[in-house]
Amino acid sequence: MDLATVQSDEDRAKLKEAANTVNFQSVGWIGFYRNTWRWSYQNTLISYVKWDLSQPDIPDTNEACGAVNKKGLWSDRNCTNKFLQVELSMNWHDAQIHCRTHYVDLATITDDTENTFLANILSDVGLSDAWIGLHKNLWLWSDNSSVSLSSVNWESGQPDNVNGNEDCVKASTEGLMADDSCSTPLPFYCREHRKI
């Protein structure tokens, strides 16, 4: 099994139909990459293209993978990108609903590389904190996967559960985590790509 290869308008229509079937609202990986744009499947050169306006823009050498949006148009993207920072401010539960409706879920951070990546996004857009998918129900990620509290990069003195009301976790530009009231409106991170 490999990422989707789109070699005709018919293939593009099938991909778009599959995306519509699952109410796909985001951007998802397709199987081409830059080294003279090739499909990952059988390493063949692309002969059919459907770039979005001003794509590929290739602002830096890290945008070497192809993605398709809900309109079936292509863009070049950073190959390691898994997250989308949403600048709307919502409480944690509404942020979770937004991510689950339009993307996959609130961000689940699995290693230092992802943590640093998310901190850099916040810093780049000038924000100080954003929701991630960690919440306290015996501390779980939003997707119900377990977390080892020792693996979380907590701010000093965190989690502190002020007034017994801090059951959700936010990330900062320093890549540090703190618990906060789930009703606090903050921007948030979504896991970006949904399987279709």
C-alpha positions in Angstrom: 0.0 0.0 0.0 1.3 3.5 -0.8 0.1 7.1 -0.9 -2.4 8.1 -3.6 -1.0 8.5 -7.1 -3.1 10.9 -9.3 -2.4 10.4 -13.0 -5.5 11.8 -14.6 -8.7 13.9 -14.0 -10.5 10.6 -13.4 -8.0 9.7 -10.5 -8.4 13.2 -9.2 -12.2 12.9 -9.2 -12.0 9.6 -7.3 -9.7 11.1 -4.7 -12.1 14.1 -4.3 -15.1 11.7 -4.0 -13.3 9.7 -1.3 -12.5 12.9 0.5 -16.1 14.1 0.3 -17.4 10.7 1.6 -15.6 11.3 4.9 -16.3 15.1 5.0 -12.6 15.8 4.6 -12.0 19.6 5.2 -8.2 19.8 5.2 -5.1 19.0 3.3 -3.8 15.5 3.0 -0.6 13.9 1.7 -0.5 12.4 -1.8 2.3 10.3 -3.1 4.6 12.7 -4.9 7.8 14.3 -3.7 10.4 16.7 -5.1 13.5 15.3 -6.5 12.2 16.4 -9.8 8.6 15.7 -8.6 8.1 11.9 -8.6 5.3 9.7 -7.3 6.3 7.6 -4.3 4.6 4.6 -5.9 7.1 3.0 -8.3 9.2 6.2 -8.2 7.8 7.5 -11.5 8.0 11.0 -12.8 4.7 12.9 -12.6 3.1 13.5 -16.0 -0.3 14.8 -14.7 -0.3 17.9 -12.5 -3.1 19.9 -10.8 -1.2 22.6 -8.8 -3.2 25.2 -6.8 -2.6 28.8 -7.6 1.0 29.9 -7.0 2.1 26.3 -6.3 4.6 24.9 -6.1 5.9 27.9 -4.2 8.9 26.1 -2.7 9.8 28.9 -0.2 12.5 26.7 1.2 14.0 23.3 0.5 11.9 21.6 3.2 8.8 21.8 1.0 9.5 18.7 -0.9 6.3 16.6 -0.5 3.0 17.0 -2.2 -0.4 17.6 -0.6 -3.9 17.8 -1.9 -6.7 20.1 -0.5 -10.4 19.5 -0.4 -10.8 21.0 -3.9 -8.4 18.4 -5.3 -5.6 21.0 -5.9 -2.0 20.3 -5.1 0.6 22.2 -3.1 4.2 21.6 -1.9 4.5 21.1 1.8 7.1 20.3 4.5 7.3 16.5 4.5 7.3 16.3 8.3 4.3 18.6 8.9 1.6 16.9 11.0 0.1 19.8 12.8 -2.0 22.9 12.1 -2.1 25.9 14.4 -5.6 27.3 14.5 -5.7 31.0 15.6 -9.3 31.0 16.6 -9.6 31.2 20.4 -11.9 28.5 21.9 -12.2 26.6 25.1 -10.6 23.2 25.1 -13.8 21.2 24.4 -14.8 23.5 21.5 -11.3 23.3 20.1 -11.5 19.5 20.3 -14.8 19.5 18.4 -13.3 21.9 15.8 -10.3 19.7 15.2 -12.3 16.5 15.1 -14.7 18.1 12.6 -12.2 19.7 10.3 -9.0 17.7 10.8 -8.2 14.7 13.0 -8.0 15.7 16.6 -6.2 18.1 19.0 -2.4 17.6 18.8 -0.9 14.6 20.5 2.8 15.2 21.0 4.9 12.1 20.8 8.5 13.4 20.9 10.8 16.4 21.4 10.9 17.1 17.6 7.1 17.5 17.6 7.2 19.6 20.8 9.8 21.9 19.3 8.0 22.2 16.0 4.7 23.2 17.8 6.6 25.7 20.0 8.2 27.3 16.9 4.8 27.7 15.2 3.5 29.6 18.2 6.5 31.8 18.3 6.4 32.5 14.6 2.8 33.8 14.8 3.4 35.8 18.0 1.2 33.8 20.3 2.2 32.6 23.8 0.0 29.6 24.5 -2.3 27.1 22.6 -4.3 24.1 23.5 -3.0 20.6 22.8 -4.9 17.3 23.2 -3.7 16.5 26.7 -6.4 16.5 29.4 -7.0 15.1 32.8 -9.2 12.1 33.0 -6.4 10.1 34.5 -4.3 12.3 32.0 -5.1 11.1 28.5 -4.6 12.6 25.0 -7.7 13.8 23.3 -7.6 10.6 21.1 -7.8 8.6 24.4 -4.2 7.3 24.2 -2.3 7.2 27.4 0.5 9.5 28.4 3.4 9.1 30.9 3.4 12.3 32.9 7.2 12.1 33.2 7.4 12.4 29.4 5.5 15.8 29.4 7.7 18.8 29.3 6.0 20.7 32.1 6.6 24.3 33.1 8.2 24.6 36.6 5.5 23.9 39.3 3.1 22.3 36.8 0.7 20.7 36.8 -0.7 22.6 39.8 -4.5 22.2 39.3 -5.3 25.6 40.8 -8.8 25.5 42.5 -9.1 21.9 41.4 -10.3 23.2 38.0 -7.3 22.8 35.7 -8.0 19.7 33.7 -6.6 20.6 30.2 -3.1 21.4 29.0 -1.7 24.2 27.0 1.7 24.5 25.2 3.9 27.6 25.2 6.4 29.1 22.8 9.1 27.6 25.0 7.7 24.1 24.4 6.6 23.8 28.0 3.2 22.6 29.1 0.9 23.8 31.9 -2.5 22.8 33.1 -5.3 25.4 32.8 -9.1 25.6 33.1 -10.7 23.9 30.1 -13.0 26.9 29.7 -10.1 29.4 29.0 -10.3 30.6 25.3 -7.0 29.9 23.6 -5.8 29.2 20.0 -5.0 25.5 19.5 -3.2 22.8 17.5 -4.9 20.2 15.4 -3.4 17.0 14.0 -3.7 18.0 10.4 -4.1 15.0 8.2 -7.0 12.6 8.1 -6.9 9.2 6.4 -9.3 9.0 3.4 
